[in-house]
Amino acid sequence: MGIFKTRSFYYAFIMTLVCSILGTFLGGMPYLMVIGALVISLILGMIFQVHQPVIKKAHSGIGFISNKFLRLGIILLGFKLNLIELANAGVKTIVVAMVVVSGVVILTYHIARKLGVNKELAILTASGTGICGAAAVMGVSPQIKVHPDSEARKKDDEVLAVAIVAILGTIFTLVEIAIKPMLHMTAPQFGVMAGGSLHEIAHAIATGGAGGSVSLSAAIITKLSRVLMLAPAALIIGIWYQKTEASVNTAKQKLPIPWFMGGFILASIIGSFIPMPVGILNGLVKLAYLVLGMAMAALGMSVNFKVFVTSGKKAVLAALIVSVILLGFMILVSKAFF
C-alpha cells in the first residue's frame, strides 16, 4: 500500500514505536504495573500532542496505525489464549466468563444510556468493563460503523472508554488487594474473584499475584476465559448495532463480520495445539503488546482534549456502578462454587 512509502507513516511509526517500547518498560515497574503498558502507551501518545507540528506531519500515518496495527495486535494476542488450559479449568470457569461478559455489557450499556451517554461511548465502555479492558474497546470499535462525519467523535469515544476502564480497573485493583484479609478466601477463590471482576489482564495479574502463585494462576485463567469471549461478543455487538441503526437508516448494510477476530481465534488454536518453542510463543505475545501499544499511542496522538475533559462523566458513573455490582457478584460466586 502507498501509505508505507509516505513520510507521514514513517513519522507515525517511529513516534508510536517509541511510546510503545517506553510504555512496556514503564509498565513493568512495580508501581506502574497496575496501570499496564497499553494505557501508559496511550498516555505517552497524548503527551506527544504538545508538539503539534510533528503530529500534523504524521496525521495520515497515525490514522493508519491506530486502525490496522490494532487489528494485527489483536490477532497476535490470540497466541496468549491457551485453549487447553481453559478446557482444563473446567466448565465452571467458562460459564462464569459468559455470565460476567454478557451481564456486564448489557447492564453497563443500559445504565449508561439511561444516564444520557451516547450509544457509541456506552457500548465501548460496556465492552471494556465486561470483557478485557482496552483490548476489548479497540476490538469492538471496528464493529461500530458510524457516518464519516462522526468518525472524529468516535475516536474520542474510544479514548474515553479506554481511560474509564483503565482508571476504574486500577482503583478496583487496589480495593481488592486492600480487602483481601477481610474476605477469608482460599487462594483459588481469590484468584477467580480477581480474574472475574477486574478489567485489564494487568489488573488481574497484579491482584492475583498478591494472593500467591496459586491465586495468580486462577486469576489468569479466569481472565483469559473472558478474553475468549471477545470474538463472539464483537460479532454479536456488530450485528446488534447494525439492526438498531437499520431503524434509522434503511439503506442495506453488509453483515459486520470481524475478520481479524477470526485471526485471533486461529492464533489461539495454533498456540494451543501446534508445538512450538516457548521462546517463540512468548515472543509473539510480546510482539502483540508492542503492536497494540503502538495503536494505543496513535490513538492518544489523535485525542480531542476538550471532549476528553468535558465528556464521559456519566459513562464513568455507569461503569463504576456495574464494577461494584460485579465485584460483589464475583465474591459470592467464588466462595460458592470454587
Buried (B, 14 or more C-beta within 10 A) or exposed (E): EEBEEBEBBBBBBEBBBBBBBBBBEBBEEEEBBBBBBBBBBBBBBBEBBEEEEBBEBBBBBBBBBBBBBBBBBBBBBBBBBBBEBBEEBEEBBBEBBBEBBBBBBEBBBBBBBEBEBBBBBBBBBBBBBBBBBBBBBBBBBBBBBBEEEBEEBBBBBBBBBBBBBBBBBBBBBEBBBEEBEEEEBBBBBBBBBBBBBBBBBBBBBBBBBBBEEBBBBBBBBBBBBBBBBBBBBBBBBBBBBBEEBEEEEEEEEEEBEBEBBBBBBEBBEBBBEEEEEEEEBEEBBBBBBBBBBBBBBBBBBBBBEEBBEEBBEBBBBBBBBBBBBBBEBBBEBBBEEB
